[in-house]
Every structure is written in C-alpha cells, then in structure tokens.
C-alpha cells in the first residue's frame, strides 16, 4: 500500500499515513524516571527536527513520569512497553499519545483486551512492534528461521487480535538488523494491509555505520512509496538519529531539510583547507531556514562550473576566493574572506 493510500492515524497533533508528510521519530536514551533529563533531551530533539518522541517505560515510576514530561514538551509522546500490560494502561492514563506494544508478549487475550479497552476509552493509537529478535517460535519453525515472511505474518496476526477487540487506530512496525530482510518484509506487509507503517532498520549500529546501513535500507523502502514515519536507530546521541533521518528524506525529495550543503571530495589539485571550510559552511548553514543548495568547491578554476546546479557556492585556491550563483562568478576576494562573504549572502537571502 503506497503511503498516499494508507489509513490516517493521529498521534497527538501529528497525522501519520493517508498522504501526510513522513514524520521523523526518535527515542530518548535517558532514564524516563528522570523527568528533567528526559525533557532536556526531548527539547534538543525537537530543535533538531524530531516530530514524535518515544520513551521507554520499564517501571511504574516511568509510566507516572510521563505526565510531567508530557506537560513540558510540544511533540507527541509515545510509551514503549514490553511484557507488562499494566504499564501500558498506566502510560495512557498519564498522557501517552500512543503506546508501542507487542501484543504477543504482554500476556493472554484478557490482558490485550484490557489494554485495547483503555486505548479506545482515551483515544490512544497503538503501534504494533515486531522485530527479528522477538519472533514467535511457531513462526520461526514454520518458515525455517527468521524471515521476511515470518516478520510480516507475525505483525498481521497481532493486528488481527487488536481488530477483534475493536481497535482500528493502529501503526505497524516490523524491523530487522538485516537490511535485505527488512526491505522484503516491508514490501510484503505493504501489500497486505493499509495501516500506516513506521519504518526503520533496528540495531543499525554506531553513528557512521548505522547511518549508512539505514540510508541503504530505508532509501529502498521509502523510494517504493512505503513508510509513513521513520526512525534511524543509532548507538549514540539520538539527535544524530534525527539528523540522519532528515537527510535521508531530503535526499529522496520527501522532506525539505533547510540548506543542502554539497562539497567536492578533494583531490591533488586542492590547495585550500576544503575539509575544514566545508565543516564551517555546514555549521553556518544549519542556522538558516532556507530551501537552497550551497556548494563548497576546492578549485577556483573548475569549481563554479562543476557546481552550476547549486543556488549559491564558494570556491577557493592559491589565495583566491570566489562567490558564485548558478555557476556564474559574482564576486572575487581573498580566500580568507570566503566564509564571511557566504554569510552575508545567506543573510540577504534570509531577509528577502
């Protein structure tokens, strides 16, 4: 089911599915019981562009802390629940905008029913979360191991259980650390249901390797029109998850991400500290809400022509700096003045 045609579910004030813009999610790595630390991290994530945040709820204290957290943030709050259905109920009672559960690991049908009844009473959607590490033994045996088909069937079985009790505001998540398996699982489930899908590559790894792995897997999935929300799972600061997610979406033309900075890879002709300059430009660009492509080139002779598709750019070498627009040189200066000249130009674009 293409994202334009999935069922729309509201997570707090954020629509998911039904053609709504793909929402960027992340998850806190603070102790949820530590309200001050959790709120501070969520504020940083909001500033980075996070639109939905998830918190682990392993204890009743954490469930009760959600109320104070919810009062101090402006994006929807999702409670991540494992095993204890009472925590799911308490999380909803304390203001969770959505709960994430695996109905298969919170107990028997009576406990699932209790969770659904509370969700229906409070209008809280449920995200069914299945991953390769929590697959039911009978499905592992049926499919001869953890497979894409088994993941999809596990999720659909959990969805049918929720539907039996009247729950229709459902988001589905099926994740694997195996990129090809994850891609195939999403292709299968997109054919079987119209519920919105939260996509991600689980346990992707550290900031660099995890971002690459997620970029490959999520790029393929999203390019096919599959996926309504996204999380890039990284071992590191969750702000990096949000940055990576937004860049993936921007590369696919699915979300604007402010200024896009492109730079040449350097070569033996480079005679300027291009690596340092590109980093400075990226930091500078982050402060502007402009839909522009800015190029940083290391060759004053060929740079402007090679980056003619950029709206704005700078190039330098042998002491000379150039400011150019759409490949046309508009100003020459000492290369030491390049960053300042670019800032002046961005300021003028910002006030136009």
C-alpha positions in Angstrom: 0.0 0.0 0.0 1.5 3.3 -1.1 1.8 5.9 1.7 -0.7 8.1 -0.2 -3.4 5.5 0.4 -2.7 4.2 3.9 -5.2 4.8 6.7 -4.5 8.1 8.6 -3.9 7.8 12.3 -3.4 10.9 14.5 -0.5 10.7 17.1 -1.3 13.7 19.3 -1.4 16.5 16.8 0.6 14.8 14.1 -1.1 12.9 11.3 0.5 9.7 10.2 -0.4 8.0 6.9 -3.0 8.9 4.3 -0.5 11.0 2.4 0.6 13.1 5.4 4.3 14.1 5.3 6.6 11.4 6.7 7.1 12.1 10.3 10.6 11.8 11.9 10.8 9.9 15.2 13.4 9.2 17.7 13.7 7.6 21.2 15.2 9.1 24.3 18.1 7.2 26.0 17.7 8.9 29.4 16.0 7.2 32.3 12.4 8.1 31.8 12.0 8.4 35.6 14.5 11.3 35.4 12.0 13.9 34.2 14.4 16.8 33.9 17.0 14.9 31.9 14.3 13.4 29.6 12.7 16.7 29.0 16.0 18.4 28.2 16.9 15.7 25.7 13.4 15.9 24.0 13.9 19.7 23.7 17.2 19.1 21.9 15.5 16.6 19.7 12.6 19.0 18.9 15.1 21.6 17.8 16.8 19.1 15.5 13.5 18.4 13.8 12.1 15.4 15.7 8.3 15.3 15.3 7.4 12.3 17.5 9.3 11.0 20.5 9.3 7.6 22.2 10.3 6.9 25.8 11.0 3.5 27.4 8.5 2.6 30.2 10.1 -0.3 32.1 8.7 0.6 35.5 5.5 2.1 37.0 7.6 5.1 38.1 8.5 5.7 34.5 4.8 5.4 33.4 3.8 8.0 36.0 6.7 10.3 35.0 5.1 10.6 31.5 2.6 13.1 32.9 5.2 15.6 33.9 7.2 15.0 30.7 4.1 15.5 28.5 3.4 18.8 30.1 6.8 20.2 29.2 7.1 19.2 25.6 5.3 20.1 22.4 5.6 17.0 20.3 3.6 13.7 20.7 4.9 11.3 23.3 4.9 7.5 22.7 5.3 5.0 25.5 7.4 1.9 24.7 6.1 -1.1 26.6 7.3 -4.6 26.9 5.8 -7.5 28.8 3.7 -5.7 31.5 0.2 -4.7 30.3 -0.3 -2.7 33.5 2.5 -0.3 32.3 0.6 0.2 29.0 -2.5 1.2 30.9 -0.7 3.5 33.3 1.2 5.1 30.4 -2.1 6.0 28.7 -3.6 7.3 31.9 -0.6 9.5 32.3 -0.8 11.2 28.9 0.9 9.0 26.4 -0.2 10.0 22.9 0.5 6.5 21.6 1.7 3.2 23.0 4.1 0.7 21.4 3.5 -2.9 22.3 4.0 -6.4 21.0 0.6 -7.9 21.8 2.3 -11.3 21.8 4.5 -10.6 24.8 2.2 -8.8 27.2 0.2 -11.8 28.3 -3.0 -13.6 27.3 -6.0 -12.2 25.4 -7.6 -10.8 28.6 -4.6 -8.5 29.1 -4.6 -7.4 25.5 -8.3 -6.7 25.8 -7.7 -4.6 28.9 -5.1 -2.5 27.0 -7.3 -2.1 24.0 -10.3 -1.0 26.1 -8.2 1.7 27.8 -6.9 2.8 24.4 -10.4 3.1 23.0 -11.6 4.9 26.0 -8.8 7.5 25.8 -8.5 7.6 22.0 -4.9 6.4 22.1 -3.5 4.7 19.0 -1.4 1.5 19.3 1.8 0.7 17.4 2.3 -2.9 16.9 6.0 -3.5 17.1 7.6 -6.7 15.8 11.3 -7.3 15.2 13.5 -10.2 14.3 14.5 -10.8 17.9 11.0 -11.2 19.2 9.5 -13.5 16.6 7.2 -16.2 17.9 8.7 -19.8 18.0 5.9 -21.2 15.9 6.6 -18.8 13.0 10.3 -19.5 13.3 9.6 -23.2 12.9 7.0 -22.7 10.1 9.4 -20.6 8.0 12.6 -22.3 8.9 14.1 -19.4 10.8 13.7 -15.6 11.0 12.5 -14.5 7.5 10.7 -11.5 6.0 7.6 -13.6 5.5 7.6 -14.6 9.2 8.0 -11.0 10.3 5.1 -9.8 8.2 2.9 -12.6 9.3 3.7 -12.0 13.0 2.7 -8.4 12.7 -0.5 -9.1 10.8 -1.5 -11.7 13.4 -1.1 -9.1 16.2 -3.1 -6.6 14.2 -5.9 -9.0 13.8 -6.0 -9.6 17.5 -6.4 -5.8 18.1 -9.0 -5.6 15.5 -11.0 -8.4 17.2 -11.4 -6.0 20.2 -12.3 -3.0 18.1 -9.0 -1.2 17.8 -8.6 0.4 14.4 -6.1 3.2 15.1 -3.0 1.1 14.5 0.5 1.8 13.2 2.7 -1.2 12.3 6.4 -1.6 12.7 8.5 -4.5 11.5 12.2 -4.3 11.9 15.3 -6.3 11.4 19.0 -5.6 11.5 19.3 -7.5 8.2 18.8 -4.8 5.5 17.6 -7.1 2.7 15.2 -8.9 5.1 13.8 -5.6 6.3 13.2 -4.4 2.8 11.4 -7.5 1.8 9.3 -7.6 4.9 8.1 -4.1 4.2 7.3 -5.0 0.6 5.2 -7.9 1.8 3.3 -6.1 4.5 2.6 -3.1 2.3 0.7 -5.5 0.0 -1.3 -7.0 2.9 -2.6 -4.0 4.9 -3.5 -0.3 4.6 -2.4 0.6 8.1 0.4 3.2 8.2 3.9 1.8 8.6 6.7 3.0 10.9 10.0 2.1 9.2 13.5 1.6 10.5 16.5 -0.7 10.5 16.8 -2.0 14.1 20.2 -2.2 15.8 21.8 -0.5 12.9 25.0 0.3 14.7 27.1 3.3 15.6 26.6 6.8 14.1 28.6 6.2 10.9 27.9 2.6 10.1 24.3 2.8 11.4 23.6 5.9 9.2 25.0 4.1 6.2 23.0 0.9 6.9 19.8 2.9 7.5 20.4 5.0 4.5 20.6 2.0 2.2 17.7 0.1 3.7 15.3 3.0 4.3 16.2 4.5 1.0 15.0 1.5 -0.9 11.8 1.1 1.3 10.9 4.8 1.1 11.6 5.1 -2.6 8.9 2.4 -3.3 6.3 4.6 -1.6 6.3 2.5 1.6 6.6 4.1 5.0 4.7 6.8 6.9 7.0 7.5 9.8 10.8 6.9 10.1 13.4 6.3 12.8 17.1 5.9 12.2 18.3 3.7 15.1 21.8 4.6 16.1 24.1 3.8 19.0 24.8 7.4 20.1 23.2 10.7 20.7 19.6 10.5 19.4 20.0 13.9 17.9 22.2 12.2 15.3 19.2 9.9 14.5 17.1 12.9 13.7 19.7 14.5 11.5 20.3 11.2 9.6 16.5 10.7 9.1 16.0 14.2 7.8 18.9 13.8 5.4 17.6 10.5 4.1 14.2 12.1 3.5 15.7 15.2 1.9 17.8 13.1 -0.5 14.7 11.3 -1.7 12.8 14.6 -2.1 10.4 13.6 0.7 11.1 16.4 3.1 12.8 19.8 3.0 15.8 20.0 5.3 16.9 23.6 5.1 20.1 24.3 3.2 21.7 21.4 1.5 25.4 21.6 1.5 27.4 19.8 -1.2 31.1 19.8 -1.5 33.7 18.2 -3.7 35.7 15.2 -2.4 39.1 16.9 -2.7 42.0 15.8 -4.9 45.6 16.6 -5.7 44.5 20.0 -7.3 43.0 21.2 -4.0 45.1 24.0 -2.4 42.7 25.1 0.3 41.6 23.5 3.6 38.4 22.3 2.0 37.6 19.8 4.7 37.7 22.5 7.4 35.8 25.0 5.2 33.0 22.5 4.3 32.5 21.8 8.0 32.3 25.5 8.8 29.8 26.0 6.0 27.7 23.1 7.2 27.6 24.6 10.7 26.8 28.1 9.3 24.0 26.7 7.1 22.3 25.0 10.0 21.2 28.4 11.3 19.1 29.3 8.2 15.7 28.1 7.3 16.3 28.4 3.5 15.5 25.9 0.7 18.8 26.3 -1.0 21.7 24.2 -2.3 25.1 25.6 -1.3 28.3 24.3 -2.8 31.8 24.3 -1.3 34.4 23.7 -4.0 38.2 23.3 -3.8 39.1 24.5 -7.2 38.7 28.2 -8.2 39.1 27.3 -11.9 36.6 24.4 -12.3 34.6 24.6 -9.1 31.9 27.0 -10.2 31.2 25.1 -13.4 31.2 21.7 -11.7 28.6 23.0 -9.2 26.4 25.0 -11.5 23.3 23.3 -10.2 23.9 24.9 -6.8 22.0 28.0 -5.9 25.0 29.5 -4.2 28.6 28.5 -3.8 32.1 29.3 -2.8 35.4 28.1 -4.3 39.0 28.7 -3.4 42.6 28.0 -4.2 46.0 29.6 -4.3 44.8 32.5 -2.1 41.9 33.4 -4.3 38.2 33.0 -3.3 35.1 33.1 -5.5 31.4 33.5 -4.7 29.2 32.2 -7.4 25.5 31.7 -8.1 24.2 29.0 -10.5 27.8 28.5 -11.8 28.3 32.2 -12.5 31.0 34.1 -10.6 29.6 37.2 -8.9 32.5 38.2 -6.6 36.2 37.6 -6.1 38.1 38.0 -2.8 40.9 36.6 -0.8 40.1 33.1 0.2 40.3 34.1 3.9 37.1 36.1 3.3 35.0 33.3 1.8 33.1 32.2 4.9 32.2 35.8 5.7 31.1 36.5 2.1 28.8 33.4 2.1 27.3 34.5 5.4 26.5 38.0 4.0 24.8 36.3 1.0 22.8 34.0 3.2 21.7 36.8 5.4 20.4 38.7 2.3 18.5 35.6 1.1 17.1 35.2 4.6 15.7 38.7 4.7 14.3 38.8 1.1 
